[in-house]
Amino acid sequence: FILFSSFDDVVPNQVPLGELKSNTWIHDLQAISDLDVQKVLGSNERAKVTHKTQLNVRLNADFQRFWSQDDSQLFIDYDNQKLSFWFQENGKFYEPAIRSQGRRWHLAFYIRVSARASAEVRNVILIDEPGLYLHANAQRDILKNLEQASQKAQVLFTTHSPYLIEHDKLDQIRLVRKAADRGTYVENKVHAVSDKESLTPILTAIGLELNRGIVAAERRKNVVVEGP
């Protein structure tokens, strides 16, 4: 099991070249991109420039599938002393440390989860309340990342957010409940309980999708019922 801490596991602004082989983030980045530490540390300047260009093009092609909020890109640069991470937005470059908590969290989450899912070892990925710093649309981007990761690794996450619940996949949901006589336990069937507190995120998710169905012109037939 590998812990991902929302408060501590943030993408650094830069990593000294001497620490590339031992740095956790660099290790994860190599697993999901074309980053080649040997080329970064090499002496062939032409090969290093070519590698840097190809690295950024291919990395962003994949990353943009899981970030639809704006046209910002992740840019990786390196010289003879350090490797640096940058957010490129509207032609300007910003260090990760001065961007929003949600933006930094999303990048860290993407790198860590994608790397663990692609590892040769069959990992179990446990996540507590993903997307706390993100607004609704960005939380839906998180689901895309988790969906891809679940093709290669077992993924379990807890949430109170209706935006992280897919209304057409309620069979994947389990309720974590607490009772005086048995403590905390997991209920496998969402329809087996009538506790409003437990069901509220699910009911909200269904209601959000129902609302979309009513207002969406492309859906010609809708059935509106009382209750879930």
Solvent accessible surface area in square Angstrom, and as a share of the most:
residue,aa,sasa,rsa
1,F,193,0.80
2,I,88,0.45
3,L,147,0.73
4,F,35,0.15
5,S,26,0.17
6,S,32,0.21
7,F,159,0.66
8,D,112,0.58
9,D,33,0.17
10,V,43,0.25
11,V,4,0.03
12,P,35,0.22
13,N,53,0.27
14,Q,90,0.40
15,V,3,0.01
16,P,63,0.40
17,L,24,0.12
18,G,80,0.77
19,E,84,0.38
20,L,2,0.01
21,K,149,0.63
22,S,96,0.62
23,N,33,0.17
24,T,79,0.46
25,W,21,0.07
26,I,0,0.00
27,H,110,0.49
28,D,0,0.00
29,L,0,0.00
30,Q,69,0.31
31,A,51,0.39
32,I,36,0.19
33,S,23,0.15
34,D,63,0.33
35,L,10,0.05
36,D,49,0.25
37,V,10,0.06
38,Q,118,0.53
39,K,99,0.42
40,V,0,0.00
41,L,71,0.35
42,G,31,0.30
43,S,108,0.70
44,N,91,0.47
45,E,101,0.45
46,R,203,0.74
47,A,41,0.32
48,K,14,0.06
49,V,93,0.53
50,T,66,0.38
51,H,11,0.05
52,K,41,0.18
53,T,81,0.47
54,Q,82,0.37
55,L,1,0.01
56,N,12,0.06
57,V,99,0.57
58,R,136,0.50
59,L,4,0.02
60,N,11,0.06
61,A,70,0.54
62,D,43,0.22
63,F,0,0.00
64,Q,58,0.26
65,R,123,0.45
66,F,7,0.03
67,W,15,0.05
68,S,75,0.48
69,Q,48,0.21
70,D,68,0.35
71,D,135,0.70
72,S,2,0.01
73,Q,73,0.32
74,L,0,0.00
75,F,57,0.24
76,I,0,0.00
77,D,49,0.26
78,Y,12,0.05
79,D,66,0.34
80,N,114,0.58
81,Q,139,0.62
82,K,63,0.26
83,L,1,0.00
84,S,8,0.05
85,F,2,0.01
86,W,68,0.24
87,F,1,0.00
88,Q,55,0.24
89,E,29,0.13
90,N,155,0.80
91,G,59,0.57
92,K,131,0.55
93,F,95,0.39
94,Y,57,0.22
95,E,61,0.27
96,P,1,0.00
97,A,51,0.39
98,I,106,0.54
99,R,67,0.25
100,S,71,0.46
101,Q,67,0.30
102,G,6,0.06
103,R,15,0.05
104,R,47,0.17
105,W,8,0.03
106,H,2,0.01
107,L,0,0.00
108,A,1,0.01
109,F,1,0.00
110,Y,1,0.00
111,I,2,0.01
112,R,16,0.06
113,V,4,0.02
114,S,13,0.08
115,A,0,0.00
116,R,33,0.12
117,A,8,0.06
118,S,49,0.32
119,A,34,0.26
120,E,179,0.80
121,V,107,0.62
122,R,191,0.70
123,N,26,0.13
124,V,60,0.34
125,I,18,0.09
126,L,98,0.49
127,I,17,0.09
128,D,112,0.58
129,E,35,0.16
130,P,4,0.03
131,G,1,0.01
132,L,124,0.62
133,Y,76,0.29
134,L,16,0.08
135,H,110,0.49
136,A,29,0.22
137,N,84,0.43
138,A,1,0.00
139,Q,21,0.09
140,R,61,0.22
141,D,2,0.01
142,I,0,0.00
143,L,27,0.14
144,K,96,0.41
145,N,1,0.01
146,L,7,0.04
147,E,72,0.32
148,Q,73,0.32
149,A,4,0.03
150,S,51,0.33
151,Q,129,0.57
152,K,121,0.51
153,A,5,0.03
154,Q,104,0.46
155,V,27,0.16
156,L,91,0.45
157,F,61,0.25
158,T,66,0.39
159,T,33,0.19
160,H,139,0.62
161,S,22,0.14
162,P,27,0.17
163,Y,67,0.26
164,L,5,0.03
165,I,23,0.12
166,E,56,0.25
167,H,75,0.34
168,D,100,0.52
169,K,58,0.25
170,L,48,0.24
171,D,112,0.58
172,Q,121,0.54
173,I,31,0.16
174,R,118,0.43
175,L,12,0.06
176,V,95,0.54
177,R,56,0.20
178,K,169,0.71
179,A,31,0.24
180,A,119,0.92
181,D,130,0.67
182,R,152,0.55
183,G,32,0.31
184,T,91,0.53
185,Y,39,0.15
186,V,86,0.49
187,E,40,0.18
188,N,96,0.49
189,K,119,0.50
190,V,25,0.14
191,H,148,0.66
192,A,61,0.47
193,V,21,0.12
194,S,106,0.69
195,D,53,0.27
196,K,154,0.65
197,E,148,0.66
198,S,27,0.17
199,L,25,0.13
200,T,62,0.36
201,P,20,0.13
202,I,9,0.05
203,L,63,0.31
204,T,54,0.32
205,A,3,0.02
206,I,48,0.24
207,G,33,0.32
208,L,55,0.27
209,E,33,0.15
210,L,69,0.34
211,N,86,0.44
212,R,99,0.36
213,G,3,0.03
214,I,98,0.50
215,V,108,0.62
216,A,23,0.18
217,A,98,0.76
218,E,134,0.60
219,R,111,0.41
220,R,225,0.82
221,K,190,0.81
222,N,69,0.35
223,V,125,0.72
224,V,96,0.55
225,V,96,0.55
226,E,179,0.80
227,G,47,0.45
228,P,126,0.79
